[in-house]
Amino acid sequence: MSETFDAVVIGAGPAGEVAVGALARAGMRVALVERELVGGECGYWACIPSKTLLRPPEVRGESERLAGVSRPELDWQRIAAYRDWMIRDLDDSKTVARYERDGVTVVKAHARLAESGRVEAGGRVLESERIILATGSDSFIPPVEGLSEAGYWTNREATTLQEIPKSAVFIGGGPVGIELGQMLARFGSRVTIVHNHESLLKREDPAVSKLIGKELEADGVRLMLGRTAESVKVHEGERVVRLDDGSDARGEALVVSAGRVPRTQGLGLETAGIEAGTGGVAVDERCRAVEGIWAIGDVTGVSLFTHVGKYQARIATADILGQDAKADYRAIPRVVFTDPEVAAVGLTVEQARAQGIDASAATVDLVESIARPYTYEADPRGTLGIVVDQARGVLVGAWAVAPLAGEWIHQAVLAIRAEIPVSVLKDTVAQFPTFSEGYLSAFRKLPGGDLAS
């Protein structure tokens, strides 16, 4: 016998939870299907535990850059205990109970699309005219000889670790690799990052890689860029990674941080006429996959960020509720929570010019142009870059490697999303002393930038 719902949401990560909340508040009878933990990857094995673990060694690092502050000690056992509290000891029972009290039916099982408007999960058949796919993504595991036999961590093992390894090798120098690599290094681990591109964070401006690379090396991280892992073996308690140039990287722990892939396997997508490749489930501007099915979050392959999944959930549920909402991805912030933080939004100058935009770029050393870096730390840091469409007179990109950059990048996010004229941005008063003053310094370096400055 089947059960009928106004909507069925498959996947209970942040995107799925936002969707469930919006539909339930609208008075719909909703079923939420999750094969693992309600809260998803972000809450248990990624964003929340990683940022929790990053903060204590960051504070110690800050103390070393300040005048007159003693260096604090790190108590790993207390840090790990707090991390466990933050991830609820990998127990979602209270969350499930809360949903059920609110009238949401929670099914803890693998879900599969059956015939039109039907979902099979845990021996139950759930019927609905509105199905939302929010199944997330999995770690990409590269085809490296001996990797499985040697054993490795992904972000899951790295963020729930109980003891700090003496040494660690990361395969992949993207956000996960450099965040967790710096974290382990600051806890005393000997860290090597192997990356198959000459630039870390290759999506960003090349200057970003150089700046954050210097910071990582200052923390003792060994960077092996432009090299590919070919094989792995275990020798005397260490994973030995052989690279394509014949060199080796050794570590007690081996962490695969080579990116993520949309989770589409085993969902029965073909029964609904949905084709999904390595790029995920294709959706339109309203997050529709096919009639009666929406997809949100990492499974769509569109900017695999938690905040993008939550945004898509708002778009999809607005569409389901008969509202006019269309997704706009021009101003999606990208933040890496290293120390200092890396933040970016929009296009690099190369990307803008490739799109035919008459782009001008400016980069400013914040230490030379504003006071805030000096008031923030005695060993000041900070660089900001902007990209402007000269023809339209609007900002189309920005990046920063600086303290708290993840907070003040949102000034550029709003400017790009709302297409605020550069003339208005230049005439805006920034609080003194803040890092946001750096935008005015950057605008002054553009053609005609001395006007109204």
KENUMI-181127 format. One record per residue (C-alpha): residue number from 1; residue in one letter; x, y, z. Coordinates in Angstrom, 1 decimal. Each point is the difference from the previous one (the first is absolute). Example, Ala and Ser with C-alpha at 12.3 -4.5 7.8 and 13.67 -1.06 7.14 Angstrom:
<nukols>
NUKOL  seq  type      px      py      pz
NUKOL    1     A    12.3    -4.5     7.8
NUKOL    2     S     1.4     3.4    -0.7
</nukols>
This chain:
<nukols>
NUKOL  seq  type      px      py      pz
NUKOL    1     M     0.0     0.0     0.0
NUKOL    2     S     1.3     3.5    -0.9
NUKOL    3     E     0.0     3.2     2.0
NUKOL    4     T    -0.9     3.3    -1.5
NUKOL    5     F     1.8     3.3     0.7
NUKOL    6     D    -0.2     3.5    -1.3
NUKOL    7     A     3.8    -0.2    -0.4
NUKOL    8     V     2.8    -2.5     0.4
NUKOL    9     V     3.6     1.2     0.6
NUKOL   10     I     2.8    -2.5    -0.6
NUKOL   11     G     3.1     1.1     2.0
NUKOL   12     A     0.2     1.7     3.4
NUKOL   13     G     3.1     2.2    -0.4
NUKOL   14     P    -0.3     3.8     0.3
NUKOL   15     A    -1.8     0.3    -3.3
NUKOL   16     G    -2.5    -2.7     0.7
NUKOL   17     E    -0.6     1.4     3.5
NUKOL   18     V    -0.7     3.5    -1.3
NUKOL   19     A    -2.4    -1.5    -2.5
NUKOL   20     V    -1.8    -2.0     2.6
NUKOL   21     G    -0.3     2.9     2.3
NUKOL   22     A    -1.4     2.3    -2.6
NUKOL   23     L    -2.6    -2.5    -1.3
NUKOL   24     A    -1.1    -1.0     3.5
NUKOL   25     R    -0.4     3.6     1.1
NUKOL   26     A    -2.3     0.4    -3.1
NUKOL   27     G    -2.2    -2.7     1.4
NUKOL   28     M     1.0    -2.8    -2.3
NUKOL   29     R     0.2    -3.7     1.1
NUKOL   30     V     3.7    -0.8    -0.6
NUKOL   31     A     2.1    -3.2     0.1
NUKOL   32     L     3.7     0.3     0.5
NUKOL   33     V     2.2    -3.0    -1.0
NUKOL   34     E     3.6    -0.3     1.1
NUKOL   35     R     2.2    -3.0    -0.2
NUKOL   36     E     2.6     1.2     2.6
NUKOL   37     L    -0.3     2.8     2.5
NUKOL   38     V    -2.6     2.8    -0.2
NUKOL   39     G     2.2     3.1    -0.2
NUKOL   40     G     2.2    -1.4    -2.8
NUKOL   41     E     3.6     0.2    -0.9
NUKOL   42     C     0.4     3.7     1.0
NUKOL   43     G    -1.3    -0.4     3.5
NUKOL   44     Y     1.9    -3.2     0.9
NUKOL   45     W     3.1    -0.4    -2.1
NUKOL   46     A     0.8     3.2    -1.8
NUKOL   47     C    -0.8     3.7     0.6
NUKOL   48     I    -0.9    -0.1     3.7
NUKOL   49     P     2.7    -2.4     1.4
NUKOL   50     S     2.7     1.4    -2.3
NUKOL   51     K    -0.6     3.6     1.0
NUKOL   52     T    -0.3    -1.0     3.7
NUKOL   53     L     3.5    -1.7    -0.2
NUKOL   54     L     1.5     2.9    -2.0
NUKOL   55     R    -0.8     2.6     2.5
NUKOL   56     P     2.2    -1.0     3.1
NUKOL   57     P     3.3    -0.1    -1.9
NUKOL   58     E    -1.1     3.2    -1.9
NUKOL   59     V    -0.3     1.7     3.4
NUKOL   60     R     3.5    -1.1     1.0
NUKOL   61     G     1.3     1.2    -3.4
NUKOL   62     E    -1.7     3.4     0.6
NUKOL   63     S     1.7     0.2     3.4
NUKOL   64     E     3.4    -0.4    -1.6
NUKOL   65     R    -0.7     3.0    -2.3
NUKOL   66     L    -1.1     2.3     2.8
NUKOL   67     A     2.1     2.3     2.2
NUKOL   68     G     0.0    -0.9     3.7
NUKOL   69     V    -2.1    -3.2    -0.2
NUKOL   70     S     1.2    -3.3     1.5
NUKOL   71     R    -0.2    -3.1    -2.2
NUKOL   72     P    -2.9    -2.2     1.2
NUKOL   73     E     0.3    -3.8     0.2
NUKOL   74     L    -2.2    -2.3    -2.0
NUKOL   75     D    -1.9    -2.7     1.9
NUKOL   76     W    -0.9    -2.6    -2.6
NUKOL   77     Q    -2.3    -2.1     2.2
NUKOL   78     R    -2.1     3.0     0.8
NUKOL   79     I     0.0     1.2    -3.6
NUKOL   80     A    -1.1    -3.5    -1.2
NUKOL   81     A    -2.7    -0.2     2.7
NUKOL   82     Y    -1.4     3.4    -1.1
NUKOL   83     R     0.1    -1.2    -3.7
NUKOL   84     D    -1.9    -3.1     1.0
NUKOL   85     W    -2.6     2.2     1.8
NUKOL   86     M    -0.3     2.2    -3.1
NUKOL   87     I    -0.7    -3.1    -2.2
NUKOL   88     R    -2.4    -1.4     2.6
NUKOL   89     D     2.2    -3.1     0.4
NUKOL   90     L    -1.2    -1.1    -3.5
NUKOL   91     D    -3.5    -0.5     1.4
NUKOL   92     D    -3.0     1.5    -1.7
NUKOL   93     S    -2.7    -1.4     2.2
NUKOL   94     K    -1.0     3.3     1.5
NUKOL   95     T    -0.2     1.6    -3.4
NUKOL   96     V    -2.2    -2.8    -1.3
NUKOL   97     A    -2.2     0.3     3.0
NUKOL   98     R    -0.4     3.8    -0.6
NUKOL   99     Y    -1.0    -0.5    -3.6
NUKOL  100     E    -2.6    -2.6     1.0
NUKOL  101     R    -1.4     2.3     2.7
NUKOL  102     D    -0.4     2.7    -2.8
NUKOL  103     G    -1.9    -2.5    -2.1
NUKOL  104     V     2.7    -1.0    -2.4
NUKOL  105     T     0.3    -3.7    -0.8
NUKOL  106     V     3.6    -1.1     0.2
NUKOL  107     V     1.1    -3.2    -1.8
NUKOL  108     K     3.5    -1.2     0.8
NUKOL  109     A     0.8    -2.0    -3.1
NUKOL  110     H     1.5     0.1    -3.5
NUKOL  111     A    -2.5     1.5    -2.5
NUKOL  112     R    -0.6    -0.9    -3.6
NUKOL  113     L    -2.3     1.5    -2.5
NUKOL  114     A    -2.5    -2.5    -1.3
NUKOL  115     E    -2.8     0.7    -2.5
NUKOL  116     S    -1.2     3.6    -0.4
NUKOL  117     G    -0.7     1.7     3.3
NUKOL  118     R     1.2    -2.9     2.1
NUKOL  119     V     3.0    -0.4     2.3
NUKOL  120     E     1.0    -3.4     1.5
NUKOL  121     A     1.8     0.2     3.3
NUKOL  122     G     0.5    -2.6     2.8
NUKOL  123     G    -2.8    -2.2    -1.3
NUKOL  124     R    -2.4     3.0    -0.1
NUKOL  125     V    -1.5     1.6    -3.1
NUKOL  126     L    -0.4     3.8     0.2
NUKOL  127     E    -2.2     1.7    -2.6
NUKOL  128     S     0.2     3.7    -0.9
NUKOL  129     E    -0.4     2.4    -2.9
NUKOL  130     R     3.0     1.9     1.4
NUKOL  131     I     3.3    -1.7     0.6
NUKOL  132     I     3.2     1.8     0.9
NUKOL  133     L     3.4    -1.7    -0.5
NUKOL  134     A     2.6     1.3     2.5
NUKOL  135     T     2.4    -3.0     0.3
NUKOL  136     G     3.2     2.0     0.2
NUKOL  137     S     3.4    -1.2    -1.2
NUKOL  138     D     2.8    -2.5     0.8
NUKOL  139     S     3.7     0.4     0.2
NUKOL  140     F     1.7    -0.6    -3.3
NUKOL  141     I     2.5    -2.8     0.3
NUKOL  142     P     2.7     0.2    -2.8
NUKOL  143     P     1.1    -3.2    -1.7
NUKOL  144     V     3.3    -0.4     1.8
NUKOL  145     E     1.6    -3.4     0.1
NUKOL  146     G     0.1    -1.5     3.5
NUKOL  147     L    -2.2     2.7     1.5
NUKOL  148     S    -2.7    -2.3     1.3
NUKOL  149     E     2.5    -2.6     1.3
NUKOL  150     A     2.0     2.7     1.9
NUKOL  151     G    -3.0     1.5     1.6
NUKOL  152     Y    -0.9     3.7    -0.1
NUKOL  153     W    -2.1     2.7     1.6
NUKOL  154     T    -2.5     2.3    -1.6
NUKOL  155     N    -1.4     3.1     1.6
NUKOL  156     R    -2.2    -2.3     2.2
NUKOL  157     E     2.9    -1.7     1.8
NUKOL  158     A     2.1     3.3     0.1
NUKOL  159     T    -2.7     2.0     1.7
NUKOL  160     T    -1.0    -2.7     2.5
NUKOL  161     L     3.6    -1.1     0.9
NUKOL  162     Q     0.7    -1.0     3.6
NUKOL  163     E     3.8     0.5    -0.1
NUKOL  164     I     2.2     2.3    -1.9
NUKOL  165     P     2.3    -2.0    -2.4
NUKOL  166     K     3.7     0.6     0.1
NUKOL  167     S     0.0     0.7    -3.7
NUKOL  168     A    -2.5     0.2    -2.8
NUKOL  169     V    -0.1     0.1    -3.8
NUKOL  170     F    -2.9     1.7    -1.8
NUKOL  171     I    -0.8    -0.9    -3.6
NUKOL  172     G    -1.7     3.2    -1.2
NUKOL  173     G     0.7     3.7     0.7
NUKOL  174     G    -3.5     1.4    -0.2
NUKOL  175     P    -2.0     1.5     2.9
NUKOL  176     V    -0.2    -3.3     2.1
NUKOL  177     G     3.7    -0.8    -0.5
NUKOL  178     I     1.3     3.4     1.0
NUKOL  179     E    -2.4     0.6     2.9
NUKOL  180     L     0.6    -3.4     1.6
NUKOL  181     G     3.7     0.0    -0.9
NUKOL  182     Q     0.6     3.3     1.8
NUKOL  183     M    -2.1    -1.2     2.9
NUKOL  184     L     2.0    -3.2     0.5
NUKOL  185     A     3.3     1.8    -0.5
NUKOL  186     R    -0.9     2.4     2.8
NUKOL  187     F    -0.8    -2.9     2.2
NUKOL  188     G     3.5    -1.3    -0.5
NUKOL  189     S    -0.4    -2.4    -3.0
NUKOL  190     R     2.6     0.0    -2.8
NUKOL  191     V    -2.2     0.8    -3.0
NUKOL  192     T     0.6    -0.4    -3.8
NUKOL  193     I    -2.5     1.1    -2.6
NUKOL  194     V     0.2    -1.6    -3.4
NUKOL  195     H    -1.9     1.9    -2.7
NUKOL  196     N    -0.3    -0.7    -3.7
NUKOL  197     H     0.0     3.6    -1.0
NUKOL  198     E     2.6     2.8     0.3
NUKOL  199     S    -2.5     2.1     1.9
NUKOL  200     L    -1.9    -0.8     3.2
NUKOL  201     L    -3.6     0.9    -0.2
NUKOL  202     K     0.3     0.0    -3.8
NUKOL  203     R    -3.5     1.5    -0.4
NUKOL  204     E     1.3     3.3     1.4
NUKOL  205     D     2.4     2.7    -1.2
NUKOL  206     P     3.6    -1.4    -0.1
NUKOL  207     A     1.0     2.6     2.6
NUKOL  208     V    -2.2    -1.7     2.5
NUKOL  209     S     2.0    -3.2    -0.3
NUKOL  210     K     3.3     1.8     0.5
NUKOL  211     L    -1.2     1.9     3.1
NUKOL  212     I    -1.7    -2.9     1.8
NUKOL  213     G     2.9    -2.3    -1.0
NUKOL  214     K     2.5     2.2     1.8
NUKOL  215     E    -2.2    -0.1     3.1
NUKOL  216     L    -0.3    -3.8     0.0
NUKOL  217     E     3.8    -0.3    -0.5
NUKOL  218     A     0.5     2.3     3.0
NUKOL  219     D    -2.0    -2.5     2.0
NUKOL  220     G     2.3    -2.8    -1.1
NUKOL  221     V    -2.2    -1.4    -2.7
NUKOL  222     R     2.0    -1.5    -2.9
NUKOL  223     L    -1.6     0.8    -3.3
NUKOL  224     M     0.6    -2.3    -3.0
NUKOL  225     L    -1.8     1.7    -2.9
NUKOL  226     G    -0.4    -1.1    -3.6
NUKOL  227     R     0.5    -3.6     1.0
NUKOL  228     T    -2.3    -3.0    -0.2
NUKOL  229     A    -0.3    -3.0     2.4
NUKOL  230     E     0.6    -3.2    -1.9
NUKOL  231     S     0.2    -2.7     2.7
NUKOL  232     V    -0.1    -0.6     3.7
NUKOL  233     K     1.5    -2.6     2.2
NUKOL  234     V     0.5    -0.4     3.8
NUKOL  235     H     3.5    -0.1     1.3
NUKOL  236     E     1.0     0.0     3.7
NUKOL  237     G    -3.3     1.4     1.1
NUKOL  238     E    -0.2     2.8    -2.6
NUKOL  239     R    -1.9     0.4    -3.2
NUKOL  240     V     2.6     0.6    -2.7
NUKOL  241     V    -1.5     1.8    -3.0
NUKOL  242     R     2.0    -0.2    -3.2
NUKOL  243     L    -0.4     3.0    -2.3
NUKOL  244     D     0.3     0.3    -3.8
NUKOL  245     D     3.4     1.6     0.2
NUKOL  246     G     1.4    -3.0     2.0
NUKOL  247     S     0.0     1.8     3.3
NUKOL  248     D    -1.8    -1.2     3.2
NUKOL  249     A    -2.2     1.6     2.6
NUKOL  250     R    -0.3    -1.9     3.3
NUKOL  251     G    -2.5     0.2     2.9
NUKOL  252     E    -1.5    -2.0     2.8
NUKOL  253     A    -3.5     1.1    -1.3
NUKOL  254     L    -0.9     0.4    -3.7
NUKOL  255     V    -2.9     2.4    -0.7
NUKOL  256     V    -1.8     0.0    -3.3
NUKOL  257     S    -1.2     3.6    -0.6
NUKOL  258     A    -0.3     0.0    -3.8
NUKOL  259     G    -3.5     1.5    -0.2
NUKOL  260     R    -3.5    -1.3     0.0
NUKOL  261     V    -2.5    -1.6    -2.4
NUKOL  262     P    -3.8     0.2     0.0
NUKOL  263     R    -1.7    -2.9     1.6
NUKOL  264     T    -2.3    -1.4    -2.8
NUKOL  265     Q     0.6    -3.8     0.1
NUKOL  266     G    -2.8    -2.3     1.0
NUKOL  267     L    -2.7     2.6     0.0
NUKOL  268     G    -2.0    -1.4    -2.9
NUKOL  269     L     0.4     3.2    -1.9
NUKOL  270     E    -0.6    -1.8    -3.3
NUKOL  271     T    -3.5    -0.9     1.0
NUKOL  272     A    -0.8     3.7     0.1
NUKOL  273     G     1.7     0.7    -3.3
NUKOL  274     I     2.9     1.8     1.7
NUKOL  275     E     3.5    -0.3    -1.4
NUKOL  276     A     2.8     0.7     2.4
NUKOL  277     G     3.7    -0.2    -0.8
NUKOL  278     T     3.0     1.0     2.0
NUKOL  279     G    -1.3     3.5     0.0
NUKOL  280     G    -3.1    -0.9     2.0
NUKOL  281     V    -3.7     0.5    -0.7
NUKOL  282     A    -0.7     2.9    -2.4
NUKOL  283     V    -2.5     2.5     1.2
NUKOL  284     D    -1.6     3.2    -1.4
NUKOL  285     E    -0.1     3.4     1.6
NUKOL  286     R    -2.8    -1.2     2.3
NUKOL  287     C     2.0    -3.1     1.0
NUKOL  288     R    -2.4    -2.2    -1.9
NUKOL  289     A     1.5    -3.3    -1.4
NUKOL  290     V    -3.1    -1.3    -1.7
NUKOL  291     E    -3.7     0.5     0.6
NUKOL  292     G    -0.8    -0.6     3.7
NUKOL  293     I     3.7    -0.5     1.0
NUKOL  294     W     2.3     2.7     1.3
NUKOL  295     A     3.7    -0.4     0.9
NUKOL  296     I     2.0     2.2     2.4
NUKOL  297     G     3.5     0.1     1.5
NUKOL  298     D     3.1    -2.0    -1.0
NUKOL  299     V    -2.0    -2.5    -2.0
NUKOL  300     T    -0.5     2.7    -2.6
NUKOL  301     G     3.7     0.6    -0.5
NUKOL  302     V    -0.6     3.7     0.3
NUKOL  303     S     2.6     1.6     2.3
NUKOL  304     L     0.4    -2.8     2.6
NUKOL  305     F    -0.5     2.3     3.1
NUKOL  306     T    -2.4    -0.4     2.9
NUKOL  307     H    -1.2     3.6    -0.5
NUKOL  308     V    -0.8    -0.7    -3.7
NUKOL  309     G    -2.0    -3.1     1.0
NUKOL  310     K    -2.0     2.1     2.5
NUKOL  311     Y    -0.6     2.7    -2.6
NUKOL  312     Q    -1.2    -2.6    -2.5
NUKOL  313     A    -2.3    -1.4     2.6
NUKOL  314     R    -1.6     3.5     0.3
NUKOL  315     I    -0.3     0.2    -3.8
NUKOL  316     A    -1.6    -3.5    -0.3
NUKOL  317     T    -2.4     0.4     2.8
NUKOL  318     A    -1.1     3.4    -1.2
NUKOL  319     D    -0.7    -1.6    -3.4
NUKOL  320     I    -2.0    -2.8     1.7
NUKOL  321     L    -2.0     2.5     1.9
NUKOL  322     G    -0.9     2.0    -3.1
NUKOL  323     Q     2.4     2.9     0.5
NUKOL  324     D     2.2     1.5    -2.8
NUKOL  325     A     3.6    -0.8     0.9
NUKOL  326     K     3.0    -0.6    -2.3
NUKOL  327     A     3.5    -0.9     1.1
NUKOL  328     D     2.8     2.5    -0.7
NUKOL  329     Y     3.5    -1.4     0.6
NUKOL  330     R     2.0     3.1    -1.0
NUKOL  331     A     0.9     1.0     3.6
NUKOL  332     I     0.7    -3.2     1.9
NUKOL  333     P     2.6     0.5     2.7
NUKOL  334     R     2.9    -2.5     0.3
NUKOL  335     V     1.8    -0.1     3.3
NUKOL  336     V     2.8    -2.2     1.2
NUKOL  337     F     0.4     0.2     3.8
NUKOL  338     T     3.8     0.0     0.1
NUKOL  339     D     2.0     2.5     2.0
NUKOL  340     P    -0.2     2.5    -1.6
NUKOL  341     E    -3.3    -0.7    -1.7
NUKOL  342     V    -0.4    -0.2    -3.7
NUKOL  343     A    -3.2     1.5    -1.4
NUKOL  344     A    -1.1     0.6    -3.5
NUKOL  345     V    -3.1     0.8    -2.0
NUKOL  346     G    -0.9     0.3    -3.7
NUKOL  347     L     2.6    -0.2    -2.8
NUKOL  348     T     3.8     0.2    -0.2
NUKOL  349     V     1.3     2.5    -2.6
NUKOL  350     E     0.9    -2.8    -2.3
NUKOL  351     Q    -3.4    -1.6     0.3
NUKOL  352     A    -1.7     3.4    -0.6
NUKOL  353     R     2.1     0.7    -3.2
NUKOL  354     A    -0.7    -3.5    -1.2
NUKOL  355     Q    -3.7     0.9     0.1
NUKOL  356     G     0.6     3.1    -2.1
NUKOL  357     I    -0.2     2.4     2.9
NUKOL  358     D     2.2     3.2    -0.2
NUKOL  359     A     1.5    -0.7     3.4
NUKOL  360     S     2.4     1.9     2.1
NUKOL  361     A     1.6    -1.3     3.1
NUKOL  362     A     1.7     1.5     3.0
NUKOL  363     T     1.9    -1.6     2.9
NUKOL  364     V     0.8     1.9     3.2
NUKOL  365     D     2.3    -0.9     2.9
NUKOL  366     L    -2.2     0.8     3.0
NUKOL  367     V     3.0     0.4     2.2
NUKOL  368     E     1.2     2.9    -2.0
NUKOL  369     S    -3.4     1.7    -0.5
NUKOL  370     I    -2.2    -0.2     3.1
NUKOL  371     A     0.5    -0.1     3.8
NUKOL  372     R    -2.1    -3.0     1.0
NUKOL  373     P     2.7    -2.7    -0.7
NUKOL  374     Y     2.2     1.7     2.6
NUKOL  375     T    -2.7     0.4     2.6
NUKOL  376     Y    -0.9    -3.7    -0.6
NUKOL  377     E     3.5    -1.5     0.4
NUKOL  378     A     3.6     1.1     0.6
NUKOL  379     D     1.1    -2.0    -3.1
NUKOL  380     P    -2.6     1.3    -2.4
NUKOL  381     R    -1.2    -1.8    -3.2
NUKOL  382     G    -2.6     0.5    -2.6
NUKOL  383     T    -0.5     0.3    -3.8
NUKOL  384     L    -3.2     0.9    -1.9
NUKOL  385     G    -0.7    -0.3    -3.7
NUKOL  386     I    -3.0     1.3    -2.0
NUKOL  387     V    -1.2    -0.5    -3.6
NUKOL  388     V    -2.2     2.7    -1.7
NUKOL  389     D    -2.0    -0.1    -3.2
NUKOL  390     Q     1.2     3.3    -1.5
NUKOL  391     A    -2.8     0.3    -2.5
NUKOL  392     R    -2.8    -0.4     2.5
NUKOL  393     G     1.8     1.5     3.0
NUKOL  394     V    -0.8    -2.8     2.4
NUKOL  395     L     2.0    -2.4     2.1
NUKOL  396     V     0.1    -3.6    -1.4
NUKOL  397     G     2.6    -1.6     2.3
NUKOL  398     A     2.0     0.3     3.2
NUKOL  399     W     2.3    -2.0     2.1
NUKOL  400     A     1.9     0.4     3.2
NUKOL  401     V     2.6    -1.8     2.1
NUKOL  402     A    -0.2     1.7     3.3
NUKOL  403     P    -1.3    -0.3     3.6
NUKOL  404     L    -3.8    -0.3     0.2
NUKOL  405     A    -0.2     0.1    -3.8
NUKOL  406     G    -3.0    -2.4     0.0
NUKOL  407     E    -2.0     2.7     1.9
NUKOL  408     W     0.8     3.2    -2.1
NUKOL  409     I     0.0    -1.7    -3.4
NUKOL  410     H    -3.8     0.3     0.2
NUKOL  411     Q     0.3     3.7    -0.8
NUKOL  412     A     1.2    -1.1    -3.4
NUKOL  413     V    -2.7    -2.8    -0.1
NUKOL  414     L    -2.8     2.5     0.3
NUKOL  415     A     1.7     2.5    -2.4
NUKOL  416     I     0.2    -2.7    -2.7
NUKOL  417     R    -3.5    -1.5     0.6
NUKOL  418     A    -1.7     3.5     0.0
NUKOL  419     E     2.3     1.4    -2.7
NUKOL  420     I     0.7     3.0     2.1
NUKOL  421     P     1.9     2.6    -2.2
NUKOL  422     V     3.7     0.4     0.8
NUKOL  423     S    -0.7     3.7     0.4
NUKOL  424     V    -2.3    -0.8     2.9
NUKOL  425     L     2.5    -2.4     1.6
NUKOL  426     K     2.7     2.6    -0.3
NUKOL  427     D    -2.2     2.6     1.7
NUKOL  428     T    -1.0    -2.4     2.9
NUKOL  429     V     1.4     0.8     3.4
NUKOL  430     A     1.8    -2.9     1.7
NUKOL  431     Q     0.4    -0.2     3.8
NUKOL  432     F     3.4     0.8     1.2
NUKOL  433     P     2.1    -2.1     0.8
NUKOL  434     T    -1.4    -3.0    -1.9
NUKOL  435     F     1.2    -2.4    -2.7
NUKOL  436     S    -2.9     1.3    -2.1
NUKOL  437     E     1.9     3.2    -0.6
NUKOL  438     G     2.2    -2.0    -2.3
NUKOL  439     Y    -2.6     0.1    -2.7
NUKOL  440     L     0.4     3.7    -0.3
NUKOL  441     S     3.7    -0.4    -0.3
NUKOL  442     A    -0.5    -2.6    -2.8
NUKOL  443     F    -2.4     2.2    -1.9
NUKOL  444     R     2.5     2.8     0.0
NUKOL  445     K     2.4    -2.2    -1.9
NUKOL  446     L    -2.4    -0.4    -2.9
NUKOL  447     P     0.0     2.2    -3.1
NUKOL  448     G    -1.6     3.3     1.2
NUKOL  449     G     0.1    -1.3     3.5
NUKOL  450     D     1.2     3.3     1.5
NUKOL  451     L    -3.4     1.6    -0.6
NUKOL  452     A    -2.1     0.5     3.1
NUKOL  453     S     2.7    -1.8     2.1
</nukols>
